[in-house]
């Protein structure tokens, strides 16, 4: 049985690693593009996001559940799988991990590398409204959170053991769709860390409203229709 402090550290480390690799891959693509070299583009960025998540979920799921995302934690809260205090502390740990990752990248990389990409801060493509952005972020987050609940919210079975890989694929797939339009956040913490470090707040609310609503809808739908274990935390 892990202590609360160990669980919070797990959420911090997991979110830190996911944001570091995801945002770092965007900066790397910007660097290669500026140097006139070929770069992996959207595919590489989607794979970095998905692989980093898959690895960290597989490594730390037994400690904290490996949410690394307020949209998932809020989903656990509304379905009474996680208490209010634990949910708040999980979200704080996730936000702290994302902020730490963003500021470390600012310290490590030349400004000429991260500034043109706004440190990977998410934003809408031209001609996309905030409503469209929220709907796209909500849809891809719904897809990811539904897969998370289907593979990781139940405590046993083969699917649970393979959950990290499945969640990573869900994020990669969602990123391949949404990256050109919204930056494919699917995670308020992933958006907040780079936005704070780069001071890039344009359309920031899109990446809270869309993912949180998508996560709540996915959690509620799975809980009502498919959950095996109906026991809940008080």
N, C-alpha and C positions, 0 to 999 in steps of 0.2 A: 504494500500500500504506500503510495507516494504522498508526501506532504503537500500542502497548498503551495509553499514556496518553491518546491521542485516543479510542480505543475506550471506555475507562472514563469519560471525560468525556461521551461520547455517551450512555452508559447512565445517567449521573447526570442529564444535562439532560433526556433523554427521560422518565425516571421522575419527575423533579421536575415536569415539565409535566403529565403525566397525572394525578398525584396532586393537584397544585394545582387543576386544572380540575374534576376529579371531586369532590374534597372541597369545593371552593369552591362548586360548584353545589348541594350538599346544604345548606351554610350559607345560600346565597342563598334557597333554598326555605323554610328555617326563618325567615329574616328576613321574607319576604313573608307567610308564614302568620301570624306573630305580629302583623304590621301589618294583618291582615284583608284582604290583597290576594290576588288569584288568583296561583297559581304553577304552573309546569310539572309539578310532582310527579315521579312515578316515570319518566314518559316523558322529561322534561327531563333528569333525572339520568342515565338510561341513554344518552341521546344525547350528553350531555357526556362521559361515560366513553368511549363508542365513537368519537366524533369526535376527541377529544383523542388517543386511541391511534392512530387512522388517520392523522392529520396527522403525528404524531411518527415513526411507523414509516416513512411515506413519505419524510420528511425525512432520517432518519438510518440507514436500513437499510443503505446502502452503506458506512457507517463501521464499525458494530459488529455489525450484524445486527438491531439494534433489538429486543432482548428485553424490557427494562424490567420484568422479572418473573422472580423466582427459579424459578417453576414451569416457565417456558420454558427457562431456563438449565440447570436440573437435567435437563430432558428432552434437551437437547443433550449434556450430560455423560454420561448413561447410554447414549446411542446413539453415543458416542465422536466426536461432531462438534466437541467443545470439550474441551480438556485440563483437568485438575483445578485447576491454579493459575489459569488464566484463568477457570474457572467460579467459583471462590471470589472472585476479584477483581471479576468482573461482579456477583455478588450483593452484595458490599460497596458497589459503586458505586450499585446500585439502592436499597439500604437508605438510603444517605446522601442520595440524591435525594429519597426519600419523607420522610425526617425533616426535611430542609431545607424542603420544601414545607409540611409541617404547621406548623412553627414560624414560618414567614413568615405563614401565615394567622392564627396566634395573635397575631402582632405587628400585623397590619393590621386585623383585625376586632375590634369590641368583644366582650368576653366574653359580653355578653347575647345576642349573635348566635350564636357558635359553641358556647357551653357547653350550651344546651338540646339541641343535636344531637350532643353529645359530639365535636365537630369531625369529624363524619362517620365516627367509628369504627364498625366493623361489629360487629353483635351479632345474636343469634337472636331471632326473634319469640316471643312468649309461647306456651307449650305445644309448642315445638319442642325436641327433645332434641339433645344434642351429636352423637349418631350421625346423626340426620336432617340436622343442619347440615353435617356432614362429607360426607355422601353428596350433598347438593345442591351444595355447593361443588366437590366432586370431579367431578360430572357436567358442570356448566357450564364448569369449567376444562378438562376433557377435550375438550369441544366447541371451545373457543377454541384450545387448544394443537394440536389436530388440524388445524384450519384454518391455523394458523401454519406448521406443518410442511409442509402441502400447498402453501402458496403462497410461503413464504419460505426453506425449508431447501434447496430446489433453486435453483441460482444463476441460471438463465436461463429465458426464456420469457415469454409474455404474462401468465400467472398470477402469476409472480413480481413483475412490474411493478405488477400490480393488488392485490398482497398486502395493502398497508396498508388499502385500502378493505374488503377481505374480512374482515380481522381486526377492524376497527372494527365491522363489521356483526355479527360473531360475539359481540363483547363487548356490544353493544347488545341483541342478542337474549337472551343469557344474563342480562343485568341485568334485562330486563323480566320474566323468569321468577323469578329468585332474589331480587331486591331486597326484596320484602315479607317474605321468610322469613329471609334470612341477611345482607342488605345487599349481596349480590353482589360479593364481593371479587375472587375469581379470581386473587388476587395477594397473597402474604404481605407484600410491601413496602408495598402500598397500605393494608393493615390495620395494619402495624407503626408507620408514621409517625404517623398520627393517634392511635393508642393510646398511644404514648409521650408526645406533646405534651399530650393530654387526660387522661392517666393513667387510661385506660379499658381494663382488661385482662380484662373479663368474657368468658368463652368464647374467649379469644384463641387457644388451641391448635387450635380448629376450623379457623382460617384458615391454618394451616400444614399440618396433616395432610391436609385435603381437597384443596386446590389442588395440593400437591406430589404426592400419589398420583395425582390425575387427570392431571397433566402428565406423569408418568412413564409411565402407562398409554397415554396418547395418543401420546407419542413412540415408545414401544416398538412399539405396534401399527402406526403409520405406517411405521416403519423396517423392520419385518418384512414387511409386505404390499405397500407401495406405493413405497418409495424407489427412485429411478432411479440415484442415485450411491451405490455401495456402498463407496466409499473413506472411510476414517475417520482422524481424528487419533489419534496414539499417546498 
